[in-house]
Amino acid sequence: MIETMQTAEWNCTKCGVTNRKLVKQDQAQANDRCVTCHARHRLTRDARPVRWNAVAKT
């Protein structure tokens, strides 16, 4: 079975850098780290298909 993937693009809430993560097409949430400052974030889908919302994890 082949799973369809898409790019989740999100902005770091600590340093403002744009990040990208490959996620499953039907995935609603994900976790990732900023490529610049390495802050952990929880990602959730936005109304726009590629753009995701990020909240820093403590």
C-alpha positions as semicolon CSV with decimal commas, in nm:
position;residue;x (nm);y (nm);z (nm)
1;M;0,000;0,000;0,000
2;I;0,140;0,338;-0,102
3;E;0,072;0,627;0,135
4;T;0,023;0,976;-0,006
5;M;0,243;1,238;0,158
6;Q;0,236;1,617;0,165
7;T;0,456;1,898;0,292
8;A;0,362;2,071;0,616
9;E;0,510;2,420;0,614
10;W;0,523;2,604;0,948
11;N;0,694;2,901;1,116
12;C;0,896;2,864;1,434
13;T;0,738;3,060;1,719
14;K;1,080;3,122;1,879
15;C;1,294;3,247;1,589
16;G;1,046;3,291;1,299
17;V;1,221;3,060;1,052
18;T;1,006;2,871;0,800
19;N;1,031;2,493;0,839
20;R;0,895;2,200;0,640
21;K;0,806;1,845;0,734
22;L;0,678;1,560;0,519
23;V;0,355;1,418;0,668
24;K;0,087;1,170;0,564
25;Q;-0,198;1,319;0,361
26;D;-0,461;1,236;0,626
27;Q;-0,248;1,332;0,927
28;A;-0,399;1,611;1,142
29;Q;-0,112;1,666;1,390
30;A;0,264;1,627;1,395
31;N;0,570;1,709;1,605
32;D;0,884;1,869;1,468
33;R;1,193;2,069;1,563
34;C;1,305;2,398;1,413
35;V;1,603;2,356;1,181
36;T;1,764;2,674;1,317
37;C;1,702;2,699;1,694
38;H;1,594;2,334;1,751
39;A;1,284;2,431;1,951
40;R;1,022;2,156;1,959
41;H;0,675;2,231;1,822
42;R;0,336;2,066;1,791
43;L;0,191;2,119;1,444
44;T;-0,178;2,123;1,350
45;R;-0,345;2,168;1,013
46;D;-0,450;2,513;0,896
47;A;-0,733;2,593;0,655
48;R;-0,475;2,625;0,376
49;P;-0,352;2,284;0,260
50;V;0,025;2,330;0,296
51;R;0,043;2,581;0,584
52;W;0,033;2,438;0,937
53;N;0,001;2,610;1,277
54;A;0,284;2,564;1,526
55;V;0,284;2,585;1,905
56;A;0,613;2,562;2,095
57;K;0,639;2,270;2,338
58;T;0,794;2,339;2,675
